[in-house]
């Protein structure tokens, strides 16, 4: 098991050279492209933003630019990674200063949104996932198998109103696309919402709304079921 301090040291040691290079660019921020900015993100999210479960990096390709932009601001402002239990979130919170202003946030968001979604998840880590922590929120018990048929009832009754019948999201409601997220990532985020790890910040309005919905998933089996259905959309 890796404590939070060790994880942060590992992450920032790896990315320090990239961050330093970015800070030394001679051109002003307005001339830095989203593609150049994204280089620092590839370690966790993959070269094509296809995600990497072994490094706890969700797929970003397939998410809308407005949603990515909103989440970057949420990490920067502490609305996400509000709880110490959100260890991947704390790592993301620590990396967002590399995206320094409104222009760079918009640029990287638009670049990621333009990438091809649905590519195979990155597998550039050897062996077990390196970011494994001593926390009940590392993921569901592997013995729990989701039942998509049971999850369909939950999704259509609770989730569809915001995320749509096909999981494509709704900007007006602040609901991002679910279509290309991994099962592991969605399970953990639902656990976070349900148990007050995410959506607990008093200024996170959409997060609080999502948390209220997630609290209806009173068992880990219910979470596994609805995720199994989403993966079939």
C-alpha positions as MATLAB code, in Angstrom:
seq = 'XXXXXXXXXXXXXXXXXXXXXXXXXXXXXXXXXXXXXXXXXXXXXXXXXXXXXXXXXXXXXXXXXXXXXXXXXXXXXXXXXXXXXXXXXXXXXXXXXXXXXXXXXXXXXXXXXXXXXXXXXXXXXXXXXXXXXXXXXXXXXXXXXXXXXXXXXXXXXXXXXXXXXXXXXXXXXXXXXXXXXXXXXXXXXXXXXXXXXXXXXXXXXXXXXXXXXXXXXXXXXXXXXXXXXXXXX';
ca = [
       0.000    0.000    0.000;
       1.127    3.533   -0.750;
       0.269    6.439    1.587;
      -0.856    9.733    0.049;
       2.503   11.433    0.691;
       4.394    8.733   -1.222;
       1.942    8.858   -4.109;
       2.282   12.597   -4.447;
       6.080   12.390   -4.360;
       6.010    9.699   -7.053;
       3.694   11.678   -9.294;
       5.394   15.031   -8.998;
       8.881   13.560   -9.347;
       7.806   12.106  -12.687;
       6.115   15.242  -13.959;
       8.547   17.844  -12.579;
      10.628   17.935  -15.762;
       7.540   18.395  -17.901;
       6.193   21.142  -15.669;
       9.557   22.916  -15.618;
       9.767   22.770  -19.394;
       6.329   24.319  -19.644;
       7.272   27.108  -17.256;
      10.342   27.906  -19.385;
       8.496   28.361  -22.673;
       9.547   31.661  -24.235;
       6.211   32.208  -25.935;
       3.323   33.749  -23.989;
       0.509   31.495  -22.792;
      -1.701   32.649  -25.669;
       0.621   30.888  -28.136;
       0.805   27.561  -26.295;
      -1.416   24.941  -27.886;
      -3.669   22.500  -26.092;
      -1.622   19.675  -27.581;
       1.559   21.029  -25.979;
      -0.186   21.484  -22.653;
      -1.575   17.957  -22.717;
       1.907   16.392  -22.664;
       1.978   16.717  -18.866;
      -1.303   14.765  -18.640;
      -0.235   11.704  -20.618;
       1.350    9.881  -17.672;
      -2.038    9.223  -16.068;
      -4.513    9.713  -18.913;
      -2.665    8.175  -21.867;
      -1.199    9.657  -25.044;
      -4.628    9.896  -26.668;
      -6.554   10.647  -23.456;
      -7.903    7.103  -23.584;
      -7.376    6.642  -19.847;
      -5.279    4.289  -17.741;
      -6.965    2.420  -14.901;
      -3.608    1.274  -13.558;
      -2.692    4.890  -12.917;
      -6.190    5.904  -11.862;
      -6.525    8.208  -14.850;
     -10.002    8.227  -16.421;
     -10.540    8.437  -20.148;
     -10.926   12.082  -21.155;
     -11.459   11.637  -24.890;
     -15.197   11.643  -25.448;
     -15.885   14.213  -22.739;
     -17.222   17.577  -23.853;
     -14.913   20.615  -23.700;
     -17.281   22.473  -21.368;
     -17.249   19.557  -18.922;
     -13.457   19.178  -18.947;
     -13.047   22.912  -18.412;
     -15.474   22.864  -15.501;
     -13.689   19.956  -13.821;
     -10.280   21.632  -14.152;
     -11.669   24.678  -12.385;
     -13.248   22.442   -9.743;
      -9.897   20.805   -9.050;
      -8.068   24.138   -8.995;
     -10.606   25.672   -6.625;
     -10.798   22.679   -4.307;
     -14.395   21.729   -5.094;
     -13.037   18.367   -6.192;
     -10.425   16.577   -4.079;
     -12.125   18.237   -1.108;
     -11.768   15.040    0.939;
      -8.463   13.472    1.945;
      -9.934   10.108    0.882;
      -9.887   11.199   -2.773;
      -6.252   10.335   -3.408;
      -6.306   10.439   -7.241;
      -8.181   13.722   -6.915;
      -5.475   15.144   -4.658;
      -2.899   14.280   -7.314;
      -5.006   16.024   -9.951;
      -5.514   19.029   -7.682;
      -1.738   19.336   -7.335;
      -1.186   19.228  -11.080;
      -3.704   21.869  -12.173;
      -1.413   24.881  -11.509;
       0.476   23.754  -14.630;
      -2.626   24.927  -16.534;
      -2.195   28.521  -15.490;
      -4.981   30.717  -16.811;
      -8.326   30.861  -18.593;
      -6.743   30.616  -22.032;
      -4.698   27.512  -21.270;
      -7.639   25.807  -19.553;
      -9.838   26.413  -22.577;
      -7.094   25.349  -24.992;
      -6.392   22.025  -23.317;
     -10.112   21.321  -22.874;
     -10.817   21.892  -26.559;
      -7.828   19.781  -27.574;
      -8.925   16.835  -25.437;
     -12.527   17.112  -26.635;
     -11.281   16.785  -30.209;
      -9.458   13.502  -29.636;
     -10.896   10.221  -30.867;
     -12.901    8.522  -28.111;
     -13.166    4.819  -27.406;
      -9.556    3.811  -28.015;
      -8.196    0.894  -25.953;
      -7.142    1.995  -22.495;
      -3.418    2.652  -22.052;
      -1.486   -0.228  -20.537;
       1.917    1.339  -20.059;
       2.280    0.250  -16.440;
       3.815   -3.109  -15.590;
       2.169   -5.459  -13.113;
      -0.347   -4.251  -10.577;
      -1.637   -0.708  -10.582;
       1.009    1.457   -8.885;
      -1.489    3.824   -7.288;
      -3.085    1.462   -4.787;
      -3.927    3.005   -1.455;
      -5.141    1.885    1.944;
      -8.666    3.201    1.524;
     -12.111    1.657    1.092;
     -12.498    3.924   -1.935;
      -9.865    2.231   -4.085;
     -12.729    0.399   -5.777;
     -15.440   -2.189   -5.322;
     -14.667   -5.676   -4.075;
     -13.712   -7.750   -7.112;
     -16.167  -10.452   -6.072;
     -19.102   -8.122   -6.811;
     -20.369   -8.721  -10.345;
     -22.722   -6.160  -11.851;
     -26.109   -7.176  -13.253;
     -26.872   -4.886  -16.210;
     -30.561   -5.830  -16.240;
     -30.940   -4.723  -12.623;
     -28.886   -1.620  -13.339;
     -31.168   -0.640  -16.227;
     -34.043    0.001  -13.854;
     -31.867    2.232  -11.682;
     -30.368    4.129  -14.599;
     -33.670    4.774  -16.343;
     -35.323    5.831  -13.114;
     -32.562    8.032  -11.668;
     -29.646    8.724  -14.023;
     -31.297    9.185  -17.396;
     -32.938   12.493  -16.511;
     -29.507   14.206  -16.460;
     -27.199   11.938  -18.459;
     -29.659   10.965  -21.193;
     -30.855    7.626  -22.503;
     -27.499    6.964  -24.172;
     -25.289    8.424  -21.428;
     -24.196   11.348  -23.606;
     -24.757   14.019  -20.939;
     -26.493   17.382  -20.821;
     -24.636   20.703  -20.583;
     -27.654   22.604  -19.262;
     -27.791   20.215  -16.294;
     -24.009   20.024  -15.843;
     -23.993   16.289  -16.597;
     -21.005   14.991  -18.531;
     -20.885   12.078  -20.941;
     -20.530    8.599  -19.439;
     -19.993    6.758  -22.714;
     -16.228    6.216  -22.615;
     -15.489    6.045  -18.891;
     -14.173    2.769  -17.483;
     -16.172    0.652  -15.071;
     -13.526    1.036  -12.379;
     -13.605    4.818  -12.580;
     -17.397    5.074  -12.543;
     -17.672    2.705   -9.593;
     -15.215    4.737   -7.554;
     -16.892    8.038   -8.362;
     -20.302    6.677   -7.365;
     -18.784    5.485   -4.097;
     -17.337    8.972   -3.592;
     -20.670   10.663   -4.257;
     -22.616    8.224   -2.120;
     -20.310    8.467    0.878;
     -19.620   12.203    0.849;
     -16.137   12.112   -0.673;
     -17.237   13.994   -3.790;
     -20.008   16.579   -3.982;
     -19.471   17.606   -0.360;
     -18.030   21.073   -0.972;
     -20.714   23.691   -0.216;
     -20.046   25.477   -3.537;
     -20.223   22.338   -5.676;
     -23.878   22.613   -6.701;
     -23.926   19.987   -9.443;
     -21.785   17.694   -7.291;
     -24.322   17.952   -4.473;
     -27.101   17.051   -6.888;
     -25.165   14.016   -8.063;
     -24.413   13.019   -4.466;
     -28.117   13.081   -3.640;
     -28.808   10.680   -6.513;
     -25.884    8.412   -5.599;
     -27.130    8.050   -2.032;
     -30.028    6.031   -3.412;
     -27.454    3.369   -4.347;
     -27.310    2.023   -0.826;
     -25.200   -1.068   -1.568;
     -22.037   -1.749   -3.535;
     -24.047   -4.251   -5.588;
     -26.389   -1.454   -6.691;
     -23.382    0.559   -7.859;
     -21.955   -2.420   -9.740;
     -25.337   -3.031  -11.407;
     -25.846    0.503  -12.713;
     -22.255    0.692  -13.968;
     -22.700   -2.634  -15.770;
     -25.693   -1.125  -17.572;
     -23.886    2.099  -18.454;
     -21.066    0.084  -20.020;
     -23.630   -1.428  -22.394;
     -25.007    1.925  -23.615;
];
